[in-house]
């Protein structure tokens, strides 16, 4: 077998400016999510620019919070190399950090606009999980967020395209394409949310079901990864957060129903 060359992480070089595939793919995820959410918000009678206005705040805050989250849990490294803290093009943003930042932004934004946060959250839930499915391919281009070591025959038995198998060859070994596992799980979640939306669930529950679905998949995929942020030597932060989010989401569904807070269905009100 000849030498396997990884795919070029650089998409475009314009003089001193370098554009990486990682950033392009993340941008594609955001763009697709914006288009879907904007179309749905118009359908439900919200102001035409509501999603765009929210994203103007949510995107930069999410990027900052995602990077901050990652840096906090990798502080032993970044305290030695502070100049790399802003180098997000090298990878190293945590989706849980992004979700925290985006959710807090949406809560404040909805309150200022006089719109139900839960209504906005339901509208954007399918967009978020589809954007995550697309964004994981940025990890693929960076050869990061992979799992434990496997054999080439294992990957071939999964009937994966050759370019994926070759890109999973890193420093002399093959690894689980955990980016792909999570991407496919998220695509399945997107389809499920779109189907459930047609049945008009209680307001807020589409978003909470997204959180539950994503967290279940993330819990199991995280167990395969080798680059997990660790709380202790044996406790993975993402798995702990996933379990907490599942529990909180189930509780909120029960609580909002028991207190009659979920008065409206998805398209009502």
SVG drawing of the C-alpha trace seen along z (x, -y; Angstrom):
<svg xmlns="http://www.w3.org/2000/svg" viewBox="-53 -44 57 50">
<polyline fill="none" stroke="black" stroke-width="0.4" points="0.0,0.0 1.4,-3.4 1.6,-6.4 -1.8,-7.8 -1.9,-11.6 -4.6,-13.4 -6.9,-15.8 -5.7,-19.4 -7.2,-21.4 -6.7,-24.6 -9.5,-25.5 -8.2,-28.9 -5.0,-30.9 -5.2,-34.6 -1.9,-36.2 -1.6,-36.4 -5.2,-35.1 -5.9,-31.4 -9.4,-30.0 -9.7,-26.5 -12.3,-23.9 -13.2,-23.7 -14.5,-27.3 -16.3,-26.8 -18.1,-23.7 -19.1,-25.3 -20.4,-28.3 -22.3,-26.0 -24.0,-24.4 -25.0,-27.9 -26.3,-29.0 -28.4,-25.9 -29.9,-26.2 -30.6,-29.9 -32.5,-29.2 -34.6,-26.5 -35.4,-28.5 -36.2,-31.6 -38.6,-29.8 -40.4,-28.2 -40.6,-31.4 -42.3,-33.1 -44.7,-30.2 -45.7,-30.7 -46.2,-34.5 -43.2,-35.8 -41.4,-39.0 -39.4,-38.3 -36.1,-39.2 -36.5,-37.6 -34.1,-34.7 -31.5,-36.9 -31.6,-39.4 -31.2,-36.7 -28.3,-35.1 -26.4,-38.4 -26.1,-38.0 -26.2,-34.2 -23.4,-33.3 -20.6,-35.4 -21.6,-34.7 -21.8,-31.0 -18.4,-30.9 -16.9,-32.8 -18.7,-30.6 -17.8,-27.4 -14.1,-28.4 -14.2,-29.6 -15.7,-26.3 -13.0,-24.3 -10.2,-26.5 -11.4,-26.3 -11.2,-22.6 -7.9,-22.6 -6.3,-25.3 -3.2,-23.3 -2.3,-23.6 -3.5,-27.1 -2.0,-28.6 1.4,-27.6 0.4,-28.8 -2.0,-31.8 -1.4,-32.9 -3.3,-29.9 -6.5,-30.7 -8.0,-32.5 -6.8,-30.0 -10.3,-28.4 -9.3,-27.6 -7.2,-24.9 -10.3,-23.3 -11.1,-23.1 -14.6,-24.5 -17.1,-22.6 -20.6,-22.2 -22.0,-22.2 -20.4,-25.6 -21.9,-26.9 -25.4,-25.6 -25.1,-27.3 -24.2,-30.6 -26.9,-30.3 -29.6,-29.4 -28.9,-32.2 -28.8,-34.6 -32.1,-33.4 -33.7,-33.7 -32.7,-37.4 -33.5,-38.1 -37.0,-36.6 -37.7,-38.6 -36.6,-41.8 -38.7,-41.1 -41.7,-40.0 -41.7,-36.6 -42.0,-33.2 -38.5,-31.7 -40.1,-28.2 -41.6,-29.1 -38.3,-30.3 -36.5,-27.3 -39.0,-24.9 -38.5,-26.7 -34.7,-26.5 -34.4,-23.0 -34.3,-21.1 -31.9,-23.7 -29.5,-23.3 -29.2,-19.5 -28.9,-19.6 -26.2,-22.3 -24.4,-20.1 -24.6,-17.2 -22.9,-19.3 -20.4,-20.9 -19.0,-17.5 -17.4,-17.2 -15.2,-20.1 -13.7,-17.7 -13.2,-15.2 -11.2,-17.7 -9.0,-18.5 -8.6,-14.7 -9.9,-15.4 -12.7,-14.2 -12.0,-10.6 -12.4,-7.5 -10.1,-4.7 -7.9,-2.7 -9.4,-0.2 -8.2,1.8 -8.6,0.8 -10.7,4.0 -13.1,2.8 -13.7,-0.4 -14.0,1.4 -16.6,3.7 -18.7,0.5 -18.8,-0.1 -17.4,-3.5 -16.1,-5.5 -12.4,-5.2 -11.8,-8.9 -13.2,-8.6 -11.2,-5.5 -8.0,-7.2 -8.7,-10.3 -9.1,-8.1 -5.4,-7.0 -3.7,-9.3 -0.1,-9.0 0.3,-5.4 -3.1,-4.0 -6.8,-3.9 -9.4,-5.3 -13.2,-5.2 -14.9,-7.9 -16.8,-9.2 -17.5,-12.4 -19.5,-10.3 -21.4,-8.4 -22.5,-11.6 -23.3,-13.3 -25.6,-10.4 -27.2,-10.4 -28.0,-14.0 -29.4,-13.6 -31.7,-11.0 -32.7,-13.4 -33.4,-16.1 -35.8,-13.8 -37.5,-12.8 -38.0,-16.4 -39.5,-17.3 -41.9,-14.4 -42.9,-15.2 -43.5,-18.8 -46.3,-17.7 -48.1,-16.3 -48.1,-19.7 -46.3,-18.8 -46.7,-21.0 -44.8,-24.3 -41.2,-23.8 -41.2,-20.0 -39.7,-19.9 -36.6,-21.7 -36.5,-19.6 -36.8,-16.4 -33.9,-17.7 -31.8,-18.1 -32.7,-14.6 -32.0,-13.0 -28.7,-14.8 -27.5,-14.0 -28.2,-10.3 -26.1,-10.1 -23.4,-12.3 -23.1,-10.2 -22.4,-7.0 -20.2,-8.5 -18.2,-10.4 -17.3,-7.0 -15.4,-6.1 -13.4,-9.3 -9.8,-9.8 -9.8,-13.6 -12.5,-14.1 -12.4,-16.9 -12.1,-15.3 -13.6,-16.2 -11.5,-13.6 -9.1,-10.9 -12.1,-8.7 -15.1,-11.1 -15.8,-12.7 -17.3,-16.1 -19.5,-15.7 -21.0,-12.5 -21.8,-14.1 -23.4,-17.2 -25.3,-14.9 -26.9,-13.0 -27.7,-16.2 -29.4,-17.6 -31.4,-14.5 -32.6,-14.6 -33.4,-18.3 -35.2,-18.1 -37.4,-15.2 -38.1,-17.1 -39.1,-20.3 -41.5,-18.3 -43.2,-16.9 -43.1,-20.1 -44.5,-22.3 -47.3,-19.9 -48.1,-19.4 -48.3,-23.1 -50.1,-23.8 -47.3,-26.0 -47.4,-24.2 -50.7,-25.7 -50.1,-26.0 -49.1,-23.5 -46.3,-24.1 -48.1,-26.4 -50.6,-27.9 -50.7,-31.2"/>
</svg>
